[in-house]
Amino acid sequence: MNLPVYGTGLVMGLSLIVAIGAQNAFVLRQGLRNEHLFAVCLACGLSDALLIALGVTSFRQIAALLPWLDPVMRYGGAAFLVCYGAKSLYSAFYASGALTVQEAGSSSLRATLATCLALTWLNPHVYLDTVVLLGTISTRSPGHEASFAAGAATGSFLFFFSLGYGATWLRPVFSKPAAWRILELLIALTMWSIAFNLLRRM
């Protein structure tokens, strides 16, 4: 293990995922609801680790072999984000006034993980950050790519668990229905903004 390269990977991994996005917004929401939180954070961290490993080992070969993958992921990801944003917008305006952290309608673990994985694997931005950018940066440390990947993956785990469990401190704020409605509206706007940017690049 090369510690300086590991540290570089850790910093780069954190810097790329800190901005709010579809995946982060979902983790934040689950943290506020305190619903299947460990499973969601673990799924996000493992997904990032797999994508980082893929980028470090073979992103150039994938791009050359599957030129059709980019437009397919853009359209599919944009469609999913539009639908998820619409669901959040509906909740913001039409959900019951009793919408609180404790009383909000719960989802099964299977449904929650399905949504979490879809927000992760159907979002082309995730591939750009983990596979392409981190894969490219790792080539600057020939022979130590594994250390870089380990650092970047550690950054993802630290971020998602900090975001999810840190959000529980805000639960008193979100005991008010108005705060939940604002959060749902912000999530909807975030999803639609990402979808718009994906389609605009076509």
N, C-alpha and C positions, 0 to 999 in steps of 0.2 A: 504494500500500500504506500503510495507516494502522497504524503500529507499535504504539501503545497498544491498539488494537482487536485487532490480531494477537496481542499478548501476552495479552489477556483470553481470546481463543479458545484459545490454547495452554494456559493454566492450567485453563480449564474442561474442555477435552478430556482432559487428564491426570487431573483429579480424578474424572471420571465412569468412567474405565476401569480405575483402579488397583485396585479391589476384585476379589478372586478370583471368577471366574465360569467358565462352561463353556469359552469361547474362550481365556481366559487360562490355564486349567489345561492345555488342549491344547498351547498354545505352550510352556508350561513343560516338559511331558513331551517334546515334540519337541526342545527344547533339551538336555535331559538325555540323550536318545538320540543327539543330533547327527544327526538324520535329516531330510533335505529342509528344513533349518531356514530358509535364505534364502527359499525359495519360500513357506513357511508364513507367515513374518513379513510378506513382501511382500503375500500374499493378504489377510491380516488388515488391514494398513494401507490397501490399496486399497479394500477393502470398506467400511471406516470412512469413508474419504474420499468415496466415492460416496454413502453414507447421509447424511453430514453435508451434502454439497451438496444432496441431495434435501430435507433438513429445512430448510435455509436458504432454499431457493427456493420450496418448494411443499407443506409438510406440512399446512397448513390445508386446502388444496384436496383433498388425498388423503383426509383423514379424513372430509370431507363427501361425497365421491363414493363411497367404499368402506366403508360402515359395517360390512360383514360381515367385513372383513379382520382385525380384532382377534381375534374368537373363533377364526377359522380358524388364525391364527398361534399362538394360545395352545395349542390342542389339538395341533396338529402339532408345535410345539416341545416341548411336554411329553412327547409320545410318543417323540420322538427322544431326548430327554435321559434318559428312563427306560431305553431300550434301551442307550444308550451307557454309562450308569451300571452296568447289569447286566454289560456286557462288562468294565468295569474291575474290578468286584467278583469276577468269575470269575477274572480274571488275578491278583487279590490272593491268592486262596485256592488256586487250582488250577494256576497256572503252574509251570513247571519250576523246580526249585531252582537251576538255572543261569542264572536271569534276571538279567542284568547289562547295563550300558550297552552293552558290545560285543556280547553274545550274544543280546540280546532280539530276537525275531522282527521282521524289517523289513517295511515295507509299501511298495508301489510309490508313485511320485510321484502318479499319478492317484488312487489310493485315499486317500492322505494328504490331498491337496487337496480331494477330495470330502468327507471328514470335516470338514476345517477350514471349508469353505464352508457345510456344513450346520450346524455349531455356530454359525456367524456369522449366516446368513440365516434360520434357523429359530428363532432365539431372540428372542422379543418384547422382552426387556430391551434388546437392541441397538437396536431401533427406538425404544424409550422414551428411551434415553440420547441417541442421535445425531439421530434425526429430530425427536422431540417436544421434548425439553429443550433441546438445542443450537439447534434451529430457533426455539424461543421466545426464548431468550436473545439470539439474533442480532438480533431485532427491536428491541433496546434501542440498537442502533447503526445507525440508518437511513442508508442510503447507503454503509455500510462493511461490509455483510454478507459480501462476498467476502474481506475481510481477516480477519474473524472465522472464516470457514470454513477459510481457509488455516492459521490458527493452530491450530484444533482438529484439523485433519488432520495437521499436523506433530506435535502431541502424540501422536496415535495411532501414527504411524510410530516416533517416539522410544521410546514405551513398549514396543511389540511387539518391536522389535529389541533393546532393552535387556533385556527379559525373556528372550527366546530365547537370545541369546548370553551373557547373564549367567549363565544356568542351567548353561552348560558348566563354570563354575568349581566347581559342586557335583558334578561327575561322580565324583570320588574317593569322596564320601560314598555315592553311589548305585551304587558297584561292589559293594555288599553286597546280596544278594537281599532281606533284610528291609526295607531302605530303600525298594526298589522296591515291595514289597507294601504298605507303609504309604502311599506316594504313590498307588498305584492305589486303595486304600481311601478315601483322602481325596477323590480325584477322583470316585469313585462317589457318596459322600455329598454332594459339591457338586452334582453333576448332579441327584440326586434332590431335594435341597433346592430347587433352582431350579424343577424341574418341579412340586413340591408348591405352591410359591408361585404359579406360573402358574395351576394348576387352582383354587386357593383363591379367586382373584380372579374366577372365572367367576360 
